[in-house]
Amino acid sequence: MIVFHTSNIAVLRPDVLHSRRYLDFGKGFYVTPTKMQAVNYAQRFSMWGEDAYLNSYEMTSPDTAKFRCKRFDKYDEEWLDYVSACRLGLPVEEFDIIEGGIADDKVFNTIDLYFTHMISKDEALRRLFAVRPNQQICFLSQQSIDACLTYLKTEKI
């Protein structure tokens, strides 16, 4: 499967070291199988006056005997609890690879209201239920990156 990562640089050798903390699934290397989603994310760099690059990789399925993997199929209570803990820097169950929905702009508004106690967890889940997740895959260990991702190319957007 081809996956994409948008950055302000070409990323020929992905790693977990250069990631920001407190992201949806923690500090890791994030990719998406949806090219348009990655291209849309590039708008953030142009807003900051930076160049944007679309990095493409071949992703092989992880060896589940070797790597701890987690998949969130929908925006549900388990996903909300995990993302909330990661974004707040709280301890979470550790995985090598996590796949699930992105807390993008339309979803983040709901999460922000939940974080600030403006809406209840039940209300947040009700709002999230109607949203179709945009998929992301997060590699949280360098070993999983090295085993599953092969660099293909970089395009300036």
Buried (B, 14 or more C-beta within 10 A) or exposed (E): EEBBBBBBEBBEEBEBEEBEEEBBBBBBBBBBBBEEBBBBBBEEBEEEEEEBBBBBBEBEEBEEEEBBBBEBEEBBEEBBEBBBBBBEEEEBEEBBBBBBBBBBEEBBEBBBBBBEEEBEEEEBBEBBEEBEBBBBBBBBBBEBBEBBBEBEEBEEB
